C-alpha cells in the first residue's frame, strides 16, 4: 500500500465482534491511508447499550492489522508429513493455484459423493466459538449452504469452553441459549463463578457498573477471587464443582425454613408444572380421555386437567386420584384411586435432606453463609410487586442467579441449571423484570426472535425440537462425526446444533472409534477459520495428533498457528479492519446485550488489505465459481445467507444468480435490503449510506427482553420443577442405544432424572481420573481451574503485543495462581517456575501468589501454551488445556465436560 | 479559574485496561510505556480478601514535584492545572521521573516497535521524534482539551474535548471535568461520594480523585493506610527500584561529594601549609568526572546548557550554577595562592555539595532520598570523603606530623559525625516507613556505615597518629565506605514510592474496608 495515499476518509465506522459479547460499534482514525487509532463511536451512544464503547480487545485491532507476522500470500504445504515436529514447508503460491487446488479437491468430493462410506460429510468446517466468525466471513455461509452437507462437529472449544448445559436446558426451559440477570433492575445477583467483568463485554460491564452504582448486591461464589469477585459485594470461596450442593441447600432453605408466603404462589400454580400430579412410575398422572396432565383443584376438590379454566391448583398435599401414566415408548399404566402428590410436594421432599449443614461439608462454606444467601434471595424477591415496562404491567422480581462456565459445563451442569432456574420459579423471577432472563435462541427457531420461538408444545409447555428418541424415529446413523442427533436429544438439529453436540466426541471418535457407531473417517476437506483447536480444546496433544491425520486442510490464516501448522493450504483473508460486511445488531443477544434498538452495522474497511489478503466474500465467490455452484451460492445470498434476504414484500434487490458478483456489489444489495427491512420497505439506501453513517436501527421494545408476556399470551407454563419429558426421553434413548448394542453411553443416561440428585461431583472427578488413568488421586492434590481474561478471551489475540502488555497489569496472566499458604507448604515462592502435571500432560509456568484463591485450588487464566503462533509462543505461559483429559467418564449427558482436573505441582527451576 | 481533574469511581472500575489501551492509541506511546494504566490490588488474607482496580497516571498535581526539580523549565504547569512538558527544552535528565511519587514519567530512547523487525505502518505514521530521549507522561490529552475549548466544546462532556482514557472507559468509572465548576460532573461526584487521593501525605495535591463509597467525606476520620511489608502477587503495584538514575548518576554524587570535600580541606590546609595545586586539580577532576558521567546519562546531551534555565526552583540548576564558580576559582587556584581564590572555590564547592544533597531531598518519588536527614548525610559523607582523600594525599606527599595529627583527629571526628548523621537518617526513615526493598538493601549485604565498619576505619585513622601510612589507609577506607554508600543509595536502595490504596472500595451494596500500602514497612 502506498503510504502517501491519503485520498480516503480520515475516519470510518465499523464494528468489533471478536467475542460473543459483541457486536460493538467503533470508529477508526486513518492517517495517510493507515489505520492509526480506535475510538468509541459517540454517534452510537444513544442506541448502543454501552454507549458506543468498545473493550480493550478492539484496541488491539490496529496491531492486528499491521502485525508483521501475518500470512500475506496464499501458501501451500510442501512437506506431506504432518505433525508438531514436522516443518510444513509452506511456500507462497498464487491465488489461482490455491483456489484451483481447493476447487479440485472439492470437485472430486462432489463426484465421489458428498457423504462418505460412513455417511459422514466429506467436507468439514470448524469456526471459532459463539458464531462470531460469521461476522467476518462475508458470504462464506452462502457457499456452505450451496455446497450441501458439511460436518461442523470438529469443535474448537464448544462443549468444553462454553455454557453448554445452559445452552441446552436454558433453551428448553425459557428460550435461553444464554442466561442473564436483568441487571438494570436486579437488586441481588448470586453469581456462581460467572466471570461477568471478564466475559460479558462492554454491555455487561456497563450494566453491572450502573447496577453497583445504585447499590445492587452481587454475591460471587467461586474458588478464586476473579475480577468479577473483586467487583462483587461478597466473595464466597467455594470448593470447586460443589455449586449444585450450595444451590440445593438454598432450595432447602426456601422450601423448608421459609414461610410459603415468601414464594410466588400464583406463578408456581399458573406458570410452572408445580401442581401437576406425579404417578407412581414417575410420570405425570394424566386424564385418561385426553392424556392431559392432572392437577388437584382445591375449588372443586377433584383432579382436573391442568388447563381447566377457573381451577385452583393445589401445590401440596396427597390426593387420591385416578388416571393414566404414559412412559417411555408409549408405555401406559392405568391407575384407579391411588395416592398422588403434586410435583411441588415431590420437590419439597426431594430437597428435604439438602440442609445448609449438609452443604457446608460438601462446599467448605459455613452453613450460615449458605442460609444467609438463601434468605437474602427471598428478602429481595419483592413478591407480589409489579413494574411498568413501556406501558405493560409485569411482575417485578429483582433477584437472579447466574452460572459460570465450569459450573455450567460437564457433570453437575444439569443440577446447577435446574436449581438456578427453579429458584427463579419459586419466587416468580423467571423471565420477568429484575429476574433471570434468556438472551437469545440458537436451537429453537426463528433464531433472531425469542418471542416467535415460543410455540405450543405438549402438556402446556413450550415446544422443543428434540432429536427423536422414539422407536423408528431415532437417528441410528449419525450424519455428523460426533453423533449429536443420535446421542443428545436436547441438542436439537438447528444449524447451530452441530457445534453444540458433544464436540469432543468427534475428536475422540477419530482416536478410538465408538462401538456400534459408523466407522470413523477423516473429512476429505477440512476448512478452518478463526479457531485454533490445537490450543483451545482439551488434551491439545491428542487433538493435534488427530488433525495431523486429516488429508486436506484449508486454513484461513491470520498468522501461522498450531492448527494451521497441519494445513495444506493457507489463505490470507482480510482482517477485521480490512474486510467489508453488513451484520445485524441489536435486539437481545448474548451475553448481556439487551438493546432498545435493532438493525444493521457495516464493517467498513479502515485499511487497504495488506499483501495478497483478499476479502472473504471474494474468496467465497471464487470458490463457488470454481466448484460450479455459483447459482446455488447466489440463490443462498438472495435467500438471506449474507444476513438479510434480498427480497421482501415491498422490495427486491436479488442478485442475478448466474453471475459472479463483486464484493461491493453484493454488499450494496444487502445494504439496500437491510434499509428496506429497517424501514418496512420505505427506504433502500445502499452501501454509501452505511459507509457514511456506520449503522442503521429501529426501535426494539424492551418488553421483548422478557418471555413472560408471551408465555401469558399463549397460556404456557415453564417446564419446572419436574422433568417428566426428559425422564421419558432418557429411557427411550437408553432403549434405542441398547437395541443397537451401544452401552458406552450408559453413564450419561443416568443424568435423565426427573429431579437431579447430588452425585458427589468432586468424587466423580476423582474416581474417573483414578480409574481411567490408574493413578493415586492423592498424588494430584490440587484442583486446577481456569478463568477467562477480558484481554484475551476470544479474538485470537495471543499474538498481539499490546494485548499482552496491558493484560500484564492484571495479576496472574501467564502464570499459575496459588494460595501463599499452600505454596509455603511446598516451599514455593512467588516467581518459582513449576511444572503442573495431570494424568494426561504437563505444563510449566511461574507461580503467582494471591490470597484470593482457595489453598486446594490452582488457577491458570486463559488458553496459552502456544508453540507456533508468533509472539505468543515466546510468552512461556501455561495452559490447562494440555492437562484436561478428554474421556467419556467426564462427559455429561449433554455431551459437555468441565475445565477441571486434579494436578500435582513440582518445582523445576529457581525464581523466574 | 479552571482546574481540570479526573475522578475515578473505584466501585465501577473493573480493571479491563481499555483506558490503558485507548491512551496508547491516542498518544502512540511506546511498547511498555503506559501513561494511563490500571493497578490490580489485593488486600487481606484468605478467605477475607478484597481486590480493587486503581487507574493511575500523571496526577497533574497542584504542587508537582516534577515541576520544582526540572532544571530546564521544560516541565510547566498551566493555569488550568495541567502539567506540561516542552519536549524541545527537556534534556532527558530524568530528574522529574525520580521526583514523581506516582511513577508517571518515562523516557524512551528508541522508535516505537512492538514486534521485532521493521516498524509497523501505524508506528511509522504515528512516530513522535520530538518525544525521543526526553521526559514523557500523560498530558490529559491537552490538545483535545484546547481544540475542544476553541470550538466551544466542554471537556468532560463532549468526547472531542475529553481525554481518550475517559472517553473509552466502558465501566463509566473515569470522569473528567473542572473542579472549580461546582456544576461539573467531577464536582458533583466528589460532593456525593467519599473520596481520597493517592499519597495525599506527600502534599502534592494530585488531580486524580478516587471515589470509594457513597456518602460524603465530612466527618470521616483521617485515613491511614496499613503498610504490608511483603504482600503477594502485586508485582505491578509494589515500589520498584528506580532505573532512571544508574551508576552514572551515582558517580556524580560520589565524585562530586569527594571532590568538593577534598577542595574544602585543601583550602583549609592553606592556613597551615603552602597551597598544593595538585590537590585542587584532583578535586576539580573528580567533580568534572562526576558531571561527565551525568552528561553521559542524559537523553539529550547536546542540550545540556538548558540545565541553567531553572535557578528559581531546581536544585539541579543550582548545582550546575555552583559548578561554574567552583571550576573558575578552582582553575585560578592552580596558579594563585590567594586565600580568597581558594576560599571562593571551596565555598562554591560546598554550595555544589549542598545542592547535591538538596537534589536528593527534592526527589519526592524516592522515599530513601526525600528525607530531610539526607541533607546532612550527603554533606557529611562528601566532607568525610574529601578529608579522607586529603589525608591520603597528605600522607603520600609527606606532610608534617602536626598536620597529619590534625587530619587524623579531624577525620575521626568526621567519621563520628557521619555515623551519627547516618543513624539519625536511618532512624527517621525507619520511623516514617519506606519500601521494604530500601530497608533490605540499606540494612543487609555490604553494609557501608555499620558501626563495625566505622570503628574499623577509625582504628586505622587513629593508628595514623603513630604510623602515617595507616592514616592513608584509614582515609581511603573512609572514602570507599562513603562511595559505596552513595552508590547503594542512588542505584540500589532507591525504591520508588510505589502505589497505595487508602480504602478498598465498597462494591455495590458491599462495604468498604481498609486499604493497603503494599511493599512498605517501618523498621
Interface residues (C-beta under 8 A of the other chain):
Chain A: X1 X3 X31 X32 X34 X35 X36 X37 X38 X39 X40 X42 X50 X51 X53 X54 X55 X56 X59 X60 X62 X63 X65 X66 X67 X68 X69 X197 X202 X205 X206 X209 X210 X211 X212 X213 X215 X216 X217 X218 X225 X227 X229 X230 X231 X232 X233 X234 X235 X237 X790 X791 X801 X802 X805 X806 X807 X808 X809 X810 X811 X812 X817 X819 X820 X821 X830 X848 X849 X850 X851 X852 X853 X854 X855 X871
Chain B: X9 X11 X12 X14 X15 X16 X17 X18 X20 X21 X22 X24 X25 X26 X28 X31 X32 X34 X37 X38 X39 X40 X42 X44 X45 X46 X47 X49 X50 X51 X52 X53 X114 X115 X116 X117 X118 X120 X121 X122 X123 X124 X125 X126 X159 X164 X167 X168 X169 X170 X171 X172 X173 X214 X232 X233 X234 X235 X236 X506 X507 X508 X509 X510 X511
